[in-house]
Amino acid sequence: MYVWARLLRAVLTARSRGPYVMGEEGRLGFRCLPTDIDTNVHLNNARYMMLADVGRIDIFLRSGLLKLARQNRWAPMMGGMQSVFVREIRLWRRFEVVSSIDTWHGAQVIGRHRFVLDNGETAALVMTTAGIYDLPNRRFVPIHEIFAVLGYDVTPRSPTEAERIFMDSHASLRAVARRGG
């Protein structure tokens, strides 16, 4: 089942899994299929990113963010990501993508996607930064404004050391890219 079918399954089962509650985890189960593997017969590194996208879209859908974004002509946009691979996910192995919104600062939200094997071990971790772009007003929307419209009364926790390092690294790399290089 290619990633589009997996995304469709997540969309079609979103209602039965209930609304996403900020601070909790979203879980999607998968199996490593022949279309997912590389020459080492384990999950291809690009597939981790695609499945993290499915986890992120699941959160956006179940939290009401996608509906709100369509109404306001907002576009969820990735800023960057970092991944670390700890254990391989071999062909036919079952695993879950456990996604969460961990904290935010200004217009930048930090997401986490853990790839958890069927025995409970973490196989990989993908950390992301994203924002919501307001197309008509040409700006990124502060996350607290989005949460207020969605009806969440939450305060972000302080970023962990790993999250601060990730955000600093992301900002530095973005500056290099903007300079052309």
Steps between C-alpha positions, in 0.01 A plus 500: 500500500672815379499821708186642329296199606639534852404867506151415377465237772604757765246750366219244484564374854560843661144534630502157664828584678349817645628856519866568559557657840794737516784351699395141438631256241346393172573138403487341157591137440690379194689203363823530300402390149707415191427849360661652813840333495843584368784269395562412867146357519389748764287814505643755258612826664267705276202288610556611861442860389188408302351307792581788736297714256207261540529531880513879478201517263310270737557747786405798282183326387388368840575832679284696256797690360453389138138614499600833657783539249265449204253753643769765546717422196785395726763251392681270746867510397799300609800698610745219548567164653766294662502124523696240687488127431560268794374159385399374159146418401531181296267382226158386632567640850210678673561845649316812608562864424434684825456871427462796732515877511747560778537875530508818299658841488347791311383366165712184519369170634722205588372154410638162589448171315628184668513177301426230755550129428243240602718412803490862627852599391552831323640449150525866397411851606409785265475849644332768289435869500200641318279803478167611360527752219215748456486535121277812479704690761841360399614412851549205728226479762614493865421155638317638807251670262432171322450313825264769628283469187504120540382541860819387672606682814855372522836650578809360335748329725860612479693328223727217608872529440463279189219721367703818560799348319272395213339846470842674512644260244196548277526880520873487416452268204211713371727807511766314300240393242369855462854622429516246218710257658 
